Amino acid sequence: MRDGVLRGQNGAPQNRFRIPPVPSQTRGVVLKILSTLAFAAMVTLIKLVSAAIPPGEVLFARAAFGTLPVLVWLAVRGELPSGLVTSKPLGHVRRAVVGTISMFCWFASLAYLPLPDTTAINYSSPLFGVIFAALILRETVRLYRWSAVAIGFLGVLIVLSEHVGGFATAGPGQAIGAAFSLASAIFAALAMVTVRELTRSEGTGAIVFYFSSAAACFALFTIPFGWVVPTPAEAAILVTAGLFGGVGQVLMTEAYRHAEASVVAPFDYANMIWIVAISYLVFGDVPSLAVALGSAIVIGSGIFVMWRERRLGRASAAREAAPR
């Protein structure tokens, strides 16, 4: 060490405060949590205008402006236009149809239910995903996962009881909102099944871009059902919501690029933390006991399903790698 500077064997200065590289798994988790923040911001903005703007119009803004961050991301990665090449256009159409219906129902539910309630019901999507994986993809689902699905649906029923009678007297329109939210979860699960089929041959950029583009086109069919001219403030909110949705999609995609899905996916439930906080600060909503209890059951069941699938995936990989 000369002149108070720590030096290596070759005399080059060394940084005694060198920051170690961030593990890839950690980057994946951080990106996933950031994606939940982006999606929470998106849904909050949509909630702000849901009483004035029809869900089809909201869907168009989310899909159309959400493609911009995706295109920028592909351009930065040098994947334009190669990243948009597809060999299964009909597969993208099927994914777009069910995904668009899911998103439409989700946005429609926001006009009737508080954010924590509709979010809790939407968390049943992985449970429906297990059912559709068994029925459509012919995956083997054993007792552990079926038990988790059954318990998870008990949590869904507890949340739904808040809006169709039971724990509290449901207000006008709450049953409609609950039905929209449940339909959104069902179609989201179907969308995930189609995505799993597409990922066998299609790139992530193509899947995301064609879904957003098709959803924007499908949304135009709702114009005869009452689109309105938004105020400048409402238009700004819609555009910003769409951009947040696209940024969230990019962050989520990058998260899965850095870490295994089984590691990243459970952090999707961090979204409930932001939703509860934002819902209280912005709208003054506090989750009821039924919603809190049902959410905990649904989230616990969903995490168990993911953990079980991870263990089964490792066991399957170990069997394939074993010498024969």
Order of alpha helices (4+ residues) and beta strands (2+ residues): alpha-alpha-alpha-alpha-alpha-alpha-alpha-alpha-alpha-alpha-alpha-alpha
